[in-house]
């Protein structure tokens, strides 16, 4: 019998998986899978245990409903006696029927008289009181807990009936499985109550265990007087904490036999009462060591289970990782959705936002041209009035008419220059339209490549267990799609640059109009310096100049309004472009995720092959351990 603990078996599996640090395969996952692997491996070489069951008087059936087992190997009755102690049997829903002419029947239990060859009836200590029509039994001076077990039969001295014990409350109280007959009512003869029990050995095949919670695997017998042969309970101290679980195996120093715990034993203050099968095969002294086994596996089975655990854990992990392939297709479809949003944004820009901006700018340009015409007309009138004024004032004129005309000519030149810059703004809008058309073409090409990529990935999904060879159609289409996205980004950057240049033209036009206004003010200065001019003509000239100045301010206002309208639409356009870039970035991240997921498929295929081989190797080793089923029952067990 090997002595590896649950943790040591898992450590061995981690070494096989080359993951002792649990970077990939979690320790909790291995613990969970170990239970499944033990269940899978046990039928090949089951754990065979001896379960001692008390017979029921007059019955050939044994109730094993409280036991978890795979199969019944043999039924032994009578124990260690002849003739033919191993019986044919049938198993029906955890009830075993063994073949015997006369079933066990309750009778006086005999025991050997010490130092003689005689026998005597075995009776209970003290006085036992039966109550008619009740299952409760009381005692005085009795020792029910040490002399009886659940399943024993007791009878009054009169032997009117045998009653099976269903529960032992304490040394002076117990419960029967049926009510007491009227004839047995009252206190029995002191020391005269009879008992009977008949043990039957049932050899069971069970699943192996590997204890996970109990790590303290040694204790010591704690009873000064020791324990006699044939008992099925010992008190053990020097234990750890928790519970010694049912079915755990143990040995007792200096005593023959391997024993199995029959009920969970709760440890309190490092001590516990341990109930077990088979009964003690020898006398047990106080303080001898009790050694518990962390597993029922032998050394060969431990190695096989570790391999099977490693292979199954890898297979389960691969099954979870296979979802990466499905997630790849989902990611590409999501990327395609994001690029559909790009097309909608571009349609909004080209079909709605830019035409609206152009309409507003066209209306302002008409107003600007009208204002410029008014400026020229007003300035022409101002020149004529100034000439008339010059003729009227004669030698008293401080500034010559030519200087005024020169100043006004400068105004006209400045206005013409501003008009050229406004024309430049319109030209930039046409260039913007051309680049937006190129973007729409690039986005359409991007969506086409994405559709091809999704189709290629979906077609390749059925081949996820095959290492790809040759061209990767899905990857090529996705790379083409990414290239189209980058081309679109280039057009977006060109739009921004042209929009900035348009703003420069607009700002230059405003500056030129301001220069024209300054020239008008200069002409007004020349006129104001005339000295002794005729006040009416001077006032008329000043009025015309102020009117021209007003028209210039009106033109500037229209230009400022145009700049504001263009700026507003440009902000809208910029927002749309930023949204598009966000979609491009998100779509690209999905494409990157798809690439990462698809790259692991090859590694998964290799791990799948390794895991399958490891499981197949372990299963082949298990098959070699299988023993042929016994077909004849005319035998004795050696």
ABEGO torsion letter per residue (X at the ends): XBABBAAAAAAAAAAAAGBAAGAABBAAAAAAAAAAAAAAAAAABBBBBBBBBBBBBGBABBBAAABBBABBABBBOBBGBOBGABBBBBBBGGBBBBBBABBBBBBBBBBBBBGBABBBBBBBBEBBBBBBGBABBBBBGBBAAAABBBGBBBBBAAGABBBBBABBABAABBBBABBBBAAABEBBBBGABBBBBBBBBBBBBBBBBBBAABABABBBBBBAAEBBBGBABBBBBGBBBEBBBBGBBBBBBGBBEBBBBABBBBBBGGBBBBBBOBBBABBBBBGBBBBBBABABBAAAAAAAAAAAAAAAAAAAAAAAAAAAAAAAAAAAAAAAAAAAAAAAAAAAAAAAAAAAAAAAAAAAAAAAAAAAAAAAAAAAAAAAAAAAAAAAEAABABBAAAAAAAAAAAAAAAAAAAAAAAAAAAAAAAAAAAAAAAAAAAAAAAAAAAAAAAAAAAAAAAAABBBBEBBAAAAAAAAAAAAAAAAAAAAAAAAAAAAAAAAAAAAAAAAAAAAAAAAAAAAAAAAAAEBBBAAAAAAAAAAAAAAAAAAAAAAAAAAAAAAAAAAAAAAAAAAAAAAAAAAAAAAAAAAAAAAAAAAAAAAAAAAAAAAAAAAAAAAAAAAABBBBBABABBBBX
